[in-house]
């Protein structure tokens, strides 16, 4: 954890600003003796301060090139163990005659291992960047060396290598490549591609040449694609700005400087309470130091800020000094880009406006979504973003003019309050009675709406809202329990309360309690259905209870021990089947009562599909049964119902998702039939049919409009991709299988990036990686080795985010054990040992301490025991 809160950092920063350069140097030295962390944070802010005398200040810290007289001293401080083979020459040139032949027409100022340092070309809060020549491969590189050399703290060194790690895991034509990282005699460094060109910062500022709007849009669109690639690999840049986007000789942009990058699932060394980045391009959540809110949309904000700067010639937010800028980032809106006579198209301003929204949820959902809108602009198509309405513009004007807005608001509020008070006295007496009668009904409806919102509505799919959802479910559970205990309301209300309580308990994982509540609801509703005035609703209510009980039984069945179902699990499956049949019967009765009700028809189709899936499970338990034939019938009936409904409303997104699920269910049926086919030809034909159905499911989901692509639909799409991969493998189409599984991984990685606290998303990524690894290992394909490590990496990142997550640790051990067994069966013992050692090293690198580390330590010990058992097994085989 950070040693000092953000307010303490700002206080020390302000104190440093008031000092002269020499006094500031002494102040920072004193600060470093108190706290290395605090010293680093304050120095970072000072390095970014727009009014600071950078040259003098850096010289006082002996970072970077100074004068000829003390150049050697500076290099010795930064690289204290480097052998300086340089002599002072005319002007700023330094050269050594003995090496001139190695670097023709180029002087150099020192050496660091295999690198000859030619000149300093930049510096940052973490290090100094040199143009250098790498002798062993004969290429010019950009070499970043940690500031302070061997005097750097362990934490600084770890952060420095985090930057190399974040950038090094990315291989993309739009990202500056990292070649090498290492340490030479106490000096830590990494080398990158050297770009001979300028950054986009050369187009921002007074008297600077401006890019044409279309050219600016083209460049940022390409940068967005590179940023999305980084996001897909769990890297958030956090410091996107014009100065960090280089243009190569061909004019193509390359994203650089991952010094503040964050690996999702690894909180690293930038802790809650710190604001790091460049303030003018920093998202509000970053400016406030709310690192738990930082996501891919934080980078989207900075991308929009960079586009704004290229169009306007200055950043979207500017203040008198750094602290003033941070304050404005949190509350002030940028000036508009579009007005009468403006050369900047309205669409580009709307795009910038959406990116620069204060709330992350109001921005583009991803860098890809931003890139797609820029592409629409460039191709002349309408963009998806919409301009902020009049009310929103009033709010933003108020943000830019707080004093005037406050005065106007006070006057307006006074007038409104006076008017409301006079009216309220007139109607208060007559309204009191009506309110009293409606209160109880409204309260019950509000609680029910809140629960539905939490379990099935927007909140269930909203990034980062899972904890809120859990709390709402707990509150709903308490409410319904009290209502049932006190027998409040009619029998119908009590039945509904018991039903809703059962659903809440199901969502919370309280399966036995859920079963009791649902059975109580079923008992009451069965008694009152014959006397119900609204038969359609009564039948639907009964069908809903049976549906939940069927889902509950299916959940218990699916959690059974693989291939060895207990007697209880078998009985549970049979009970689930009975409830699924009854759900279909009651919904069919409801449809008979109201044949034109579209929602009833949709619900009946879902009931038939769920019944069909349970029948497939029943067949696998009892192969001699006629369950497959019945499953074929009800699954096809479900799809026919959906197709009929879609003819009337082809854009119904809920129906399209249901249709995709139906194709997937039919695919499951064909796969089950293929397993018992009598001939290889029949088996292949059924597997091909299975693949075709799964592809139809995938295509149906891919065609959903952007506003329908919720977490639920994207998770379903990822599952479809993975099932297609499974079918491709069964048909020996290895390359197609790998491509399909990688699509599944990419979709789930994006979901995990938006929802870092939802472990199930990481688990689905790991499942796809595990399945790929197993298939490839079985086929003795070396790529299986790579996916094995990827699977471990994903699971361990999840454990790093939740170090007390027992399920995550158990799944890691289970997957590692299975993969090791597969390697041993293929006689790849060494790879099994390497896999265990890799898991141990990754676990050891997780930055948690104290009791939070106990589960990690236990997992490492279990892996040690597994390695020992493998060695003993290998020794026994050698002896025989």
PESULTA-V566022 format. One record per residue. N is the residue number from 1. RES is the residue in three letters. SS is DSSP state (H for helix, E for strand, C for the rest). OMEGA is omega in whole degrees, 0 to 359 (NA if undefined). BURIAL is + if it has 24 or more other C-alpha atoms within 12 Angstrom, else -. Layout:
BEGIN
<<N	RES	SS	OMEGA	BURIAL> <N	RES	SS	OMEGA	BURIAL>>
END
This chain:
BEGIN
<<1	UNK	C	179	-> <2	UNK	C	182	-> <3	UNK	C	186	-> <4	UNK	C	177	+> <5	UNK	C	183	-> <6	UNK	H	179	+> <7	UNK	H	179	-> <8	UNK	H	178	-> <9	UNK	H	180	+> <10	UNK	H	179	+> <11	UNK	H	180	-> <12	UNK	H	179	+> <13	UNK	H	178	+> <14	UNK	H	179	+> <15	UNK	H	181	-> <16	UNK	H	182	+> <17	UNK	H	185	+> <18	UNK	C	185	-> <19	UNK	C	172	-> <20	UNK	C	182	-> <21	UNK	H	182	-> <22	UNK	H	179	-> <23	UNK	H	180	-> <24	UNK	H	178	+> <25	UNK	H	179	+> <26	UNK	H	181	-> <27	UNK	H	180	+> <28	UNK	H	178	+> <29	UNK	H	178	-> <30	UNK	H	180	-> <31	UNK	H	181	+> <32	UNK	H	177	-> <33	UNK	H	178	-> <34	UNK	H	183	-> <35	UNK	C	177	-> <36	UNK	H	181	+> <37	UNK	H	181	+> <38	UNK	H	178	+> <39	UNK	H	182	+> <40	UNK	H	183	+> <41	UNK	H	181	+> <42	UNK	H	179	+> <43	UNK	H	177	+> <44	UNK	H	181	+> <45	UNK	H	179	+> <46	UNK	H	180	+> <47	UNK	H	181	+> <48	UNK	H	187	+> <49	UNK	C	187	+> <50	UNK	C	183	-> <51	UNK	C	183	-> <52	UNK	C	176	+> <53	UNK	C	189	-> <54	UNK	H	186	+> <55	UNK	H	181	-> <56	UNK	H	183	-> <57	UNK	H	179	+> <58	UNK	H	178	+> <59	UNK	H	180	+> <60	UNK	H	176	+> <61	UNK	H	183	+> <62	UNK	C	174	+> <63	UNK	C	177	+> <64	UNK	C	186	+> <65	UNK	C	179	+> <66	UNK	C	180	-> <67	UNK	C	179	-> <68	UNK	C	185	-> <69	UNK	C	184	-> <70	UNK	C	180	-> <71	UNK	H	181	+> <72	UNK	H	180	+> <73	UNK	H	180	-> <74	UNK	H	180	+> <75	UNK	H	179	+> <76	UNK	H	179	+> <77	UNK	H	181	+> <78	UNK	H	180	+> <79	UNK	C	191	+> <80	UNK	C	182	+> <81	UNK	C	180	+> <82	UNK	C	176	+> <83	UNK	C	182	-> <84	UNK	C	180	+> <85	UNK	C	185	+> <86	UNK	C	174	+> <87	UNK	E	181	-> <88	UNK	E	179	-> <89	UNK	C	180	-> <90	UNK	C	178	-> <91	UNK	C	181	-> <92	UNK	C	187	-> <93	UNK	C	175	-> <94	UNK	E	181	+> <95	UNK	E	173	+> <96	UNK	C	186	+> <97	UNK	H	185	-> <98	UNK	H	183	-> <99	UNK	H	182	+> <100	UNK	C	181	-> <101	UNK	C	182	-> <102	UNK	C	179	-> <103	UNK	C	184	+> <104	UNK	C	175	-> <105	UNK	C	181	-> <106	UNK	C	175	-> <107	UNK	C	175	+> <108	UNK	C	189	+> <109	UNK	C	179	+> <110	UNK	E	180	+> <111	UNK	E	174	+> <112	UNK	E	184	+> <113	UNK	C	182	+> <114	UNK	C	185	+> <115	UNK	E	173	+> <116	UNK	E	184	+> <117	UNK	E	184	+> <118	UNK	E	179	+> <119	UNK	E	175	+> <120	UNK	E	182	+> <121	UNK	E	179	+> <122	UNK	E	176	+> <123	UNK	E	178	+> <124	UNK	C	181	+> <125	UNK	C	185	+> <126	UNK	C	186	+> <127	UNK	E	179	+> <128	UNK	E	181	+> <129	UNK	E	180	+> <130	UNK	E	162	+> <131	UNK	E	187	+> <132	UNK	E	178	+> <133	UNK	E	180	+> <134	UNK	E	192	+> <135	UNK	C	189	-> <136	UNK	C	177	-> <137	UNK	C	176	-> <138	UNK	C	180	-> <139	UNK	E	176	-> <140	UNK	E	183	+> <141	UNK	E	167	+> <142	UNK	E	185	+> <143	UNK	E	178	+> <144	UNK	E	182	+> <145	UNK	E	183	+> <146	UNK	E	179	+> <147	UNK	C	180	+> <148	UNK	C	176	+> <149	UNK	H	184	+> <150	UNK	H	178	+> <151	UNK	H	181	-> <152	UNK	C	179	+> <153	UNK	C	179	+> <154	UNK	H	180	-> <155	UNK	H	177	+> <156	UNK	H	181	+> <157	UNK	H	180	+> <158	UNK	H	179	-> <159	UNK	H	179	+> <160	UNK	H	180	+> <161	UNK	H	174	+> <162	UNK	H	178	+> <163	UNK	H	180	+> <164	UNK	H	180	+> <165	UNK	H	181	+> <166	UNK	H	180	+> <167	UNK	H	184	+> <168	UNK	H	181	+> <169	UNK	C	184	+> <170	UNK	C	176	+> <171	UNK	C	186	-> <172	UNK	C	181	+> <173	UNK	C	179	-> <174	UNK	C	180	+> <175	UNK	E	179	+> <176	UNK	C	186	+> <177	UNK	C	172	+> <178	UNK	E	184	+> <179	UNK	E	194	+> <180	UNK	E	175	+> <181	UNK	E	180	+> <182	UNK	E	183	+> <183	UNK	E	180	+> <184	UNK	E	177	-> <185	UNK	C	176	-> <186	UNK	C	181	+> <187	UNK	E	182	+> <188	UNK	E	185	+> <189	UNK	E	163	+> <190	UNK	E	184	+> <191	UNK	E	182	+> <192	UNK	E	174	+> <193	UNK	E	178	+> <194	UNK	C	183	+> <195	UNK	C	176	+> <196	UNK	C	181	-> <197	UNK	C	182	-> <198	UNK	C	177	-> <199	UNK	E	178	+> <200	UNK	H	178	+> <201	UNK	H	180	+> <202	UNK	H	179	+> <203	UNK	H	182	+> <204	UNK	C	178	+> <205	UNK	C	179	-> <206	UNK	C	177	-> <207	UNK	C	176	-> <208	UNK	C	176	-> <209	UNK	C	180	-> <210	UNK	C	172	+> <211	UNK	C	173	+> <212	UNK	C	184	-> <213	UNK	H	181	+> <214	UNK	H	179	+> <215	UNK	H	177	+> <216	UNK	H	179	+> <217	UNK	H	179	+> <218	UNK	H	182	+> <219	UNK	H	182	+> <220	UNK	H	177	+> <221	UNK	H	179	+> <222	UNK	H	177	+> <223	UNK	H	179	+> <224	UNK	H	180	+> <225	UNK	H	178	+> <226	UNK	H	179	+> <227	UNK	H	178	+> <228	UNK	H	177	+> <229	UNK	H	178	+> <230	UNK	H	179	+> <231	UNK	H	179	+> <232	UNK	H	178	+> <233	UNK	C	173	+> <234	UNK	C	178	+> <235	UNK	E	174	+> <236	UNK	E	189	+> <237	UNK	C	177	+> <238	UNK	C	177	+> <239	UNK	C	178	+> <240	UNK	C	180	+> <241	UNK	C	182	+> <242	UNK	H	183	+> <243	UNK	H	181	+> <244	UNK	H	175	+> <245	UNK	E	182	+> <246	UNK	E	174	+> <247	UNK	E	179	+> <248	UNK	C	184	+> <249	UNK	C	181	-> <250	UNK	C	179	-> <251	UNK	C	179	-> <252	UNK	C	182	+> <253	UNK	E	176	+> <254	UNK	E	180	+> <255	UNK	E	184	+> <256	UNK	C	172	+> <257	UNK	C	177	+> <258	UNK	C	183	+> <259	UNK	C	179	+> <260	UNK	C	184	+> <261	UNK	C	179	+> <262	UNK	E	174	+> <263	UNK	E	183	+> <264	UNK	C	183	+> <265	UNK	C	177	+> <266	UNK	C	184	+> <267	UNK	C	173	+> <268	UNK	C	188	+> <269	UNK	C	176	+> <270	UNK	C	192	+> <271	UNK	C	179	+> <272	UNK	C	181	+> <273	UNK	C	180	+> <274	UNK	C	171	+> <275	UNK	C	180	+> <276	UNK	C	184	+> <277	UNK	C	178	+> <278	UNK	C	191	+> <279	UNK	H	184	+> <280	UNK	H	183	+> <281	UNK	H	188	+> <282	UNK	C	177	+> <283	UNK	C	182	+> <284	UNK	H	181	+> <285	UNK	H	178	+> <286	UNK	H	179	+> <287	UNK	H	180	+> <288	UNK	C	183	+> <289	UNK	C	181	+> <290	UNK	C	188	-> <291	UNK	H	178	+> <292	UNK	H	179	+> <293	UNK	H	182	+> <294	UNK	C	181	+> <295	UNK	C	178	+> <296	UNK	H	181	+> <297	UNK	H	174	+> <298	UNK	H	176	+> <299	UNK	H	178	+> <300	UNK	H	177	+> <301	UNK	H	183	+> <302	UNK	H	175	+> <303	UNK	H	177	+> <304	UNK	H	178	+> <305	UNK	H	178	+> <306	UNK	H	177	+> <307	UNK	H	178	+> <308	UNK	H	182	+> <309	UNK	H	179	+> <310	UNK	H	181	+> <311	UNK	H	186	+> <312	UNK	H	183	+> <313	UNK	C	176	+> <314	UNK	C	183	+> <315	UNK	C	181	+> <316	UNK	C	180	+> <317	UNK	C	177	+> <318	UNK	C	177	+> <319	UNK	C	180	-> <320	UNK	C	177	-> <321	UNK	C	186	-> <322	UNK	H	182	+> <323	UNK	H	177	+> <324	UNK	H	178	-> <325	UNK	H	179	+> <326	UNK	H	180	+> <327	UNK	H	180	+> <328	UNK	H	179	+> <329	UNK	H	183	+> <330	UNK	H	189	+> <331	UNK	H	187	+> <332	UNK	C	177	+> <333	UNK	C	178	+> <334	UNK	C	177	+> <335	UNK	C	181	+> <336	UNK	C	177	+> <337	UNK	C	188	+> <338	UNK	C	175	-> <339	UNK	C	183	-> <340	UNK	C	181	-> <341	UNK	C	180	-> <342	UNK	C	177	-> <343	UNK	C	183	-> <344	UNK	C	181	+> <345	UNK	C	180	+> <346	UNK	H	182	+> <347	UNK	H	180	+> <348	UNK	H	177	+> <349	UNK	H	179	+> <350	UNK	H	178	+> <351	UNK	H	178	+> <352	UNK	H	183	+> <353	UNK	H	179	+> <354	UNK	H	179	+> <355	UNK	H	188	+> <356	UNK	C	176	+> <357	UNK	C	181	+> <358	UNK	C	180	+> <359	UNK	C	180	+> <360	UNK	H	183	+> <361	UNK	H	180	+> <362	UNK	H	179	+> <363	UNK	C	172	+> <364	UNK	C	184	+> <365	UNK	C	181	+> <366	UNK	C	175	+> <367	UNK	H	178	+> <368	UNK	H	179	+> <369	UNK	H	177	+> <370	UNK	H	180	+> <371	UNK	H	180	+> <372	UNK	H	179	+> <373	UNK	H	177	+> <374	UNK	H	178	+> <375	UNK	H	177	+> <376	UNK	H	178	-> <377	UNK	H	183	+> <378	UNK	H	181	+> <379	UNK	H	177	-> <380	UNK	C	179	-> <381	UNK	C	177	-> <382	UNK	C	178	-> <383	UNK	C	181	+> <384	UNK	C	182	+> <385	UNK	C	179	+> <386	UNK	C	181	-> <387	UNK	C	176	+> <388	UNK	C	182	+> <389	UNK	C	183	-> <390	UNK	H	181	-> <391	UNK	H	179	-> <392	UNK	H	180	-> <393	UNK	H	177	-> <394	UNK	H	178	-> <395	UNK	H	182	-> <396	UNK	H	175	+> <397	UNK	H	179	-> <398	UNK	H	178	-> <399	UNK	H	181	+> <400	UNK	H	183	+> <401	UNK	C	189	-> <402	UNK	H	184	-> <403	UNK	H	180	-> <404	UNK	H	181	-> <405	UNK	H	180	-> <406	UNK	H	180	-> <407	UNK	H	180	-> <408	UNK	H	181	-> <409	UNK	H	179	-> <410	UNK	H	179	-> <411	UNK	H	181	-> <412	UNK	H	181	-> <413	UNK	H	179	-> <414	UNK	H	179	-> <415	UNK	H	181	-> <416	UNK	H	182	-> <417	UNK	H	180	-> <418	UNK	H	180	-> <419	UNK	H	182	-> <420	UNK	H	180	-> <421	UNK	H	182	-> <422	UNK	H	179	-> <423	UNK	H	185	-> <424	UNK	H	178	-> <425	UNK	H	184	-> <426	UNK	H	186	-> <427	UNK	H	188	-> <428	UNK	H	185	-> <429	UNK	H	182	-> <430	UNK	H	183	-> <431	UNK	H	186	-> <432	UNK	H	183	-> <433	UNK	H	181	-> <434	UNK	H	179	-> <435	UNK	H	182	-> <436	UNK	H	181	-> <437	UNK	H	184	-> <438	UNK	H	188	-> <439	UNK	H	184	-> <440	UNK	H	181	-> <441	UNK	H	180	-> <442	UNK	H	180	-> <443	UNK	H	179	-> <444	UNK	H	181	+> <445	UNK	H	180	-> <446	UNK	H	179	-> <447	UNK	H	180	+> <448	UNK	H	179	+> <449	UNK	H	179	-> <450	UNK	H	179	+> <451	UNK	H	180	+> <452	UNK	H	178	+> <453	UNK	H	182	+> <454	UNK	H	188	+> <455	UNK	H	186	+> <456	UNK	C	185	-> <457	UNK	C	185	-> <458	UNK	H	186	-> <459	UNK	H	181	+> <460	UNK	H	183	+> <461	UNK	H	185	+> <462	UNK	C	181	+> <463	UNK	C	174	+> <464	UNK	C	184	+> <465	UNK	C	185	+> <466	UNK	H	179	+> <467	UNK	H	177	-> <468	UNK	H	179	-> <469	UNK	H	179	+> <470	UNK	H	180	+> <471	UNK	H	178	-> <472	UNK	H	179	+> <473	UNK	H	178	+> <474	UNK	H	178	+> <475	UNK	H	179	-> <476	UNK	H	179	+> <477	UNK	H	180	+> <478	UNK	H	181	-> <479	UNK	H	183	+> <480	UNK	H	178	+> <481	UNK	H	179	+> <482	UNK	H	180	-> <483	UNK	H	180	+> <484	UNK	H	180	+> <485	UNK	H	182	-> <486	UNK	C	180	-> <487	UNK	C	180	-> <488	UNK	C	175	-> <489	UNK	C	180	-> <490	UNK	C	178	-> <491	UNK	H	180	+> <492	UNK	H	179	+> <493	UNK	H	178	+> <494	UNK	H	179	+> <495	UNK	H	179	+> <496	UNK	H	179	+> <497	UNK	H	179	+> <498	UNK	H	178	+> <499	UNK	H	180	+> <500	UNK	H	176	+> <501	UNK	H	178	+> <502	UNK	H	179	+> <503	UNK	H	177	+> <504	UNK	H	181	+> <505	UNK	H	176	+> <506	UNK	H	180	+> <507	UNK	H	181	+> <508	UNK	C	179	+> <509	UNK	C	179	-> <510	UNK	C	193	-> <511	UNK	H	180	+> <512	UNK	H	178	-> <513	UNK	H	178	+> <514	UNK	H	180	+> <515	UNK	H	180	+> <516	UNK	H	181	+> <517	UNK	H	181	+> <518	UNK	H	178	+> <519	UNK	H	176	+> <520	UNK	H	177	+> <521	UNK	H	181	+> <522	UNK	H	180	+> <523	UNK	H	181	-> <524	UNK	H	184	+> <525	UNK	H	179	+> <526	UNK	H	180	+> <527	UNK	H	188	-> <528	UNK	H	186	+> <529	UNK	H	184	+> <530	UNK	H	182	-> <531	UNK	H	184	-> <532	UNK	C	179	-> <533	UNK	C	180	-> <534	UNK	C	184	-> <535	UNK	H	182	-> <536	UNK	H	181	+> <537	UNK	H	179	+> <538	UNK	H	179	+> <539	UNK	H	179	+> <540	UNK	H	179	+> <541	UNK	H	178	+> <542	UNK	H	178	+> <543	UNK	H	180	+> <544	UNK	H	179	+> <545	UNK	H	178	+> <546	UNK	H	179	+> <547	UNK	H	180	+> <548	UNK	H	178	+> <549	UNK	H	177	+> <550	UNK	H	178	+> <551	UNK	H	179	+> <552	UNK	H	178	+> <553	UNK	H	178	+> <554	UNK	H	179	+> <555	UNK	H	179	+> <556	UNK	H	180	+> <557	UNK	H	181	+> <558	UNK	H	179	-> <559	UNK	C	181	-> <560	UNK	C	173	-> <561	UNK	C	186	-> <562	UNK	C	175	-> <563	UNK	C	181	-> <564	UNK	C	181	-> <565	UNK	C	177	-> <566	UNK	C	178	-> <567	UNK	H	179	-> <568	UNK	H	180	-> <569	UNK	H	178	+> <570	UNK	H	179	+> <571	UNK	H	179	-> <572	UNK	H	179	+> <573	UNK	H	180	+> <574	UNK	H	178	+> <575	UNK	H	178	+> <576	UNK	H	178	+> <577	UNK	H	179	+> <578	UNK	H	180	+> <579	UNK	H	179	+> <580	UNK	H	176	+> <581	UNK	H	182	+> <582	UNK	H	176	+> <583	UNK	H	178	+> <584	UNK	H	182	+> <585	UNK	H	183	+> <586	UNK	H	179	+> <587	UNK	H	175	+> <588	UNK	H	177	+> <589	UNK	H	179	+> <590	UNK	H	179	+> <591	UNK	H	177	+> <592	UNK	H	177	-> <593	UNK	H	184	-> <594	UNK	C	188	-> <595	UNK	C	183	-> <596	UNK	C	183	-> <597	UNK	C	184	-> <598	UNK	H	182	-> <599	UNK	H	177	+> <600	UNK	H	179	+> <601	UNK	H	179	+> <602	UNK	H	180	+> <603	UNK	H	178	+> <604	UNK	H	178	+> <605	UNK	H	179	+> <606	UNK	H	179	+> <607	UNK	H	179	+> <608	UNK	H	179	+> <609	UNK	H	180	+> <610	UNK	H	176	+> <611	UNK	H	180	+> <612	UNK	H	179	+> <613	UNK	H	178	+> <614	UNK	H	177	+> <615	UNK	H	176	+> <616	UNK	H	177	+> <617	UNK	H	180	+> <618	UNK	H	179	+> <619	UNK	H	180	+> <620	UNK	H	176	+> <621	UNK	H	181	+> <622	UNK	C	186	-> <623	UNK	C	182	-> <624	UNK	C	183	-> <625	UNK	C	178	-> <626	UNK	C	187	-> <627	UNK	H	183	+> <628	UNK	H	179	+> <629	UNK	H	178	-> <630	UNK	H	179	+> <631	UNK	H	178	+> <632	UNK	H	184	+> <633	UNK	H	186	-> <634	UNK	H	178	+> <635	UNK	H	179	+> <636	UNK	H	177	+> <637	UNK	H	179	+> <638	UNK	H	180	+> <639	UNK	H	179	+> <640	UNK	H	178	+> <641	UNK	H	182	+> <642	UNK	H	179	+> <643	UNK	H	178	+> <644	UNK	H	180	-> <645	UNK	H	182	+> <646	UNK	H	177	-> <647	UNK	H	180	-> <648	UNK	H	182	-> <649	UNK	C	185	-> <650	UNK	C	182	-> <651	UNK	C	178	-> <652	UNK	C	186	+> <653	UNK	H	179	+> <654	UNK	H	178	+> <655	UNK	H	180	+> <656	UNK	H	176	+> <657	UNK	H	177	+> <658	UNK	H	180	+> <659	UNK	H	178	+> <660	UNK	H	177	+> <661	UNK	H	179	+> <662	UNK	H	176	+> <663	UNK	H	179	+> <664	UNK	H	179	+> <665	UNK	H	177	+> <666	UNK	H	175	+> <667	UNK	H	177	+> <668	UNK	H	179	+> <669	UNK	H	181	+> <670	UNK	H	179	+> <671	UNK	H	178	+> <672	UNK	H	178	+> <673	UNK	H	180	+> <674	UNK	H	182	+> <675	UNK	H	181	-> <676	UNK	C	181	-> <677	UNK	C	185	-> <678	UNK	C	182	-> <679	UNK	C	176	-> <680	UNK	H	180	-> <681	UNK	H	178	-> <682	UNK	H	180	-> <683	UNK	H	181	-> <684	UNK	H	180	+> <685	UNK	H	180	-> <686	UNK	H	178	+> <687	UNK	H	176	+> <688	UNK	H	177	+> <689	UNK	H	178	+> <690	UNK	H	179	+> <691	UNK	H	181	+> <692	UNK	H	179	+> <693	UNK	H	179	+> <694	UNK	H	175	+> <695	UNK	H	177	+> <696	UNK	H	178	+> <697	UNK	H	180	+> <698	UNK	H	181	+> <699	UNK	H	178	+> <700	UNK	H	180	+> <701	UNK	H	179	+> <702	UNK	H	183	+> <703	UNK	C	178	-> <704	UNK	C	177	+> <705	UNK	C	184	-> <706	UNK	H	183	-> <707	UNK	H	177	-> <708	UNK	H	182	-> <709	UNK	C	179	+> <710	UNK	C	176	+> <711	UNK	H	180	+> <712	UNK	H	182	+> <713	UNK	H	179	+> <714	UNK	H	175	+> <715	UNK	H	177	+> <716	UNK	H	178	+> <717	UNK	H	179	+> <718	UNK	H	178	+> <719	UNK	H	179	+> <720	UNK	H	177	+> <721	UNK	H	183	+> <722	UNK	H	179	+> <723	UNK	H	175	+> <724	UNK	H	177	+> <725	UNK	H	178	+> <726	UNK	H	179	+> <727	UNK	H	178	+> <728	UNK	H	179	+> <729	UNK	H	180	+> <730	UNK	H	180	+> <731	UNK	C	179	+> <732	UNK	C	176	-> <733	UNK	C	193	-> <734	UNK	H	183	+> <735	UNK	H	178	-> <736	UNK	H	180	-> <737	UNK	H	180	+> <738	UNK	H	180	+> <739	UNK	H	181	-> <740	UNK	H	179	+> <741	UNK	H	178	+> <742	UNK	H	174	+> <743	UNK	H	178	+> <744	UNK	H	181	+> <745	UNK	H	181	+> <746	UNK	H	180	+> <747	UNK	H	182	+> <748	UNK	H	177	+> <749	UNK	H	176	+> <750	UNK	H	177	+> <751	UNK	H	180	+> <752	UNK	H	179	+> <753	UNK	H	179	+> <754	UNK	H	183	+> <755	UNK	C	187	+> <756	UNK	C	181	+> <757	UNK	C	179	+> <758	UNK	C	186	+> <759	UNK	H	184	+> <760	UNK	H	179	+> <761	UNK	H	176	+> <762	UNK	H	181	+> <763	UNK	H	179	+> <764	UNK	H	174	+> <765	UNK	H	181	+> <766	UNK	H	179	+> <767	UNK	H	180	+> <768	UNK	H	179	+> <769	UNK	H	179	+> <770	UNK	H	181	+> <771	UNK	H	177	+> <772	UNK	H	181	+> <773	UNK	H	183	+> <774	UNK	H	179	+> <775	UNK	H	183	+> <776	UNK	H	177	+> <777	UNK	H	180	+> <778	UNK	H	179	+> <779	UNK	C	179	-> <780	UNK	C	177	-> <781	UNK	C	185	-> <782	UNK	C	180	-> <783	UNK	H	177	-> <784	UNK	H	177	+> <785	UNK	H	181	+> <786	UNK	H	181	+> <787	UNK	H	175	+> <788	UNK	H	179	+> <789	UNK	H	179	+> <790	UNK	H	179	+> <791	UNK	H	178	+> <792	UNK	H	181	+> <793	UNK	H	181	+> <794	UNK	H	182	+> <795	UNK	H	181	+> <796	UNK	H	174	+> <797	UNK	H	176	+> <798	UNK	H	178	+> <799	UNK	H	176	+> <800	UNK	H	178	+> <801	UNK	H	179	+> <802	UNK	C	187	+> <803	UNK	C	178	+> <804	UNK	C	183	+> <805	UNK	C	182	+> <806	UNK	H	180	+> <807	UNK	H	180	-> <808	UNK	H	180	+> <809	UNK	H	180	+> <810	UNK	H	180	+> <811	UNK	H	177	+> <812	UNK	H	180	+> <813	UNK	H	181	+> <814	UNK	H	181	+> <815	UNK	H	179	+> <816	UNK	H	179	+> <817	UNK	H	180	+> <818	UNK	H	180	+> <819	UNK	H	178	+> <820	UNK	H	178	+> <821	UNK	H	179	+> <822	UNK	H	178	+> <823	UNK	H	180	+> <824	UNK	H	179	+> <825	UNK	H	177	-> <826	UNK	C	179	-> <827	UNK	C	176	-> <828	UNK	C	185	+> <829	UNK	H	183	+> <830	UNK	H	180	-> <831	UNK	H	177	+> <832	UNK	H	178	+> <833	UNK	H	180	+> <834	UNK	H	179	+> <835	UNK	H	179	+> <836	UNK	H	181	+> <837	UNK	H	178	+> <838	UNK	H	180	+> <839	UNK	H	180	+> <840	UNK	H	181	+> <841	UNK	H	179	-> <842	UNK	H	178	+> <843	UNK	H	181	+> <844	UNK	H	183	+> <845	UNK	C	180	+> <846	UNK	C	186	+> <847	UNK	C	172	+> <848	UNK	C	188	+> <849	UNK	C	175	-> <850	UNK	H	183	-> <851	UNK	H	179	-> <852	UNK	H	184	-> <853	UNK	H	186	+> <854	UNK	H	180	-> <855	UNK	H	178	+> <856	UNK	H	178	+> <857	UNK	H	179	+> <858	UNK	H	180	-> <859	UNK	H	177	+> <860	UNK	H	179	+> <861	UNK	H	177	-> <862	UNK	H	177	+> <863	UNK	H	175	+> <864	UNK	H	180	+> <865	UNK	H	178	-> <866	UNK	H	179	+> <867	UNK	H	179	+> <868	UNK	H	179	-> <869	UNK	H	178	-> <870	UNK	H	179	+> <871	UNK	H	179	-> <872	UNK	H	178	-> <873	UNK	H	179	-> <874	UNK	H	178	-> <875	UNK	H	179	-> <876	UNK	H	179	-> <877	UNK	H	179	-> <878	UNK	H	181	-> <879	UNK	H	180	-> <880	UNK	C	NA	->>
END
